[in-house]
Each structure stands twice: as C-alpha cells, then as structure tokens.
Amino acid sequence: MAQAYCVKCRKKVEVTNPTKVTLKNKRPAVSGTCPDCGTKVFRIEKA
C-alpha cells in the first residue's frame, strides 16, 4: 500500500483508492484519499 502525508490530519496515512499518475515532467506519483478525513492526498515517487 502507498503512504502519503495528510495535511489535515498532520500524519502519514495509508492511501485509500490509490491511483498511479504521471506528472508533466514524467515523474511517477500516487494520488488518493485519506481514510480518516477523506481529504485528497498526493505523493511523488522516485523515478
């Protein structure tokens, strides 16, 4: 599972509904939602 930092909860959380995306500069990233508050979370991965 992917982890990302939730700004609203102020902690690292397991991403719910993770979706792999590619940024404009071709870097991979994961986007999803926080399981606690439902806020959108985002994490850029290593290329």
C-alpha contacts under 8 A as a table, 3 or more apart, distances in Angstrom:
res1	aa1	res2	aa2	distance
1	M	14	E	6.53
1	M	15	V	7.09
2	A	14	E	5.88
2	A	15	V	5.66
2	A	18	P	7.15
2	A	30	V	7.54
3	Q	12	K	6.42
3	Q	13	V	5.50
3	Q	14	E	4.53
3	Q	15	V	5.59
3	Q	43	R	7.75
4	A	12	K	5.46
4	A	13	V	5.68
4	A	14	E	6.57
4	A	15	V	6.42
4	A	41	V	6.32
4	A	42	F	6.23
4	A	43	R	5.56
5	Y	10	R	7.06
5	Y	11	K	5.66
5	Y	12	K	4.27
5	Y	13	V	6.18
5	Y	41	V	6.80
5	Y	42	F	7.60
5	Y	43	R	7.67
6	C	9	C	5.46
6	C	10	R	5.60
6	C	11	K	5.69
6	C	12	K	6.06
6	C	13	V	6.64
6	C	34	C	6.67
6	C	39	T	7.38
6	C	40	K	7.92
6	C	41	V	5.91
7	V	10	R	4.94
7	V	11	K	7.23
8	K	37	C	7.73
8	K	39	T	7.28
9	C	36	D	7.92
9	C	37	C	7.40
13	V	34	C	6.63
13	V	35	P	7.54
14	E	34	C	7.20
14	E	35	P	7.33
15	V	18	P	5.78
15	V	31	S	7.81
15	V	32	G	5.64
15	V	33	T	5.76
15	V	34	C	5.79
15	V	35	P	6.95
15	V	41	V	7.30
16	T	32	G	5.70
16	T	33	T	5.12
16	T	34	C	6.06
16	T	35	P	5.84
17	N	32	G	5.35
17	N	33	T	6.58
18	P	30	V	6.18
18	P	31	S	5.62
18	P	32	G	4.64
18	P	33	T	7.54
19	T	30	V	5.52
19	T	31	S	5.22
19	T	32	G	6.16
20	K	28	P	7.12
20	K	29	A	5.87
20	K	30	V	4.70
20	K	31	S	6.53
21	V	28	P	6.01
21	V	29	A	5.25
21	V	30	V	5.93
21	V	31	S	7.05
22	T	25	N	7.94
22	T	26	K	5.66
22	T	27	R	5.66
22	T	28	P	4.67
22	T	29	A	5.97
23	L	26	K	5.21
23	L	27	R	5.33
23	L	28	P	6.38
23	L	29	A	7.09
24	K	27	R	7.41
27	R	44	I	7.41
27	R	45	E	7.27
27	R	46	K	7.52
27	R	47	A	5.87
28	P	44	I	6.31
28	P	45	E	5.54
28	P	46	K	7.12
28	P	47	A	6.45
29	A	42	F	7.33
29	A	43	R	5.62
29	A	44	I	4.22
29	A	45	E	5.11
30	V	42	F	5.83
30	V	43	R	5.28
30	V	44	I	6.43
30	V	45	E	7.30
31	S	40	K	7.43
31	S	41	V	5.97
31	S	42	F	4.57
31	S	43	R	6.56
32	G	40	K	5.82
32	G	41	V	5.46
32	G	42	F	6.51
33	T	38	G	5.51
33	T	39	T	5.52
33	T	40	K	4.43
33	T	41	V	5.33
34	C	37	C	5.83
34	C	38	G	4.80
34	C	39	T	5.32
34	C	40	K	6.29
34	C	41	V	6.27
35	P	38	G	5.79
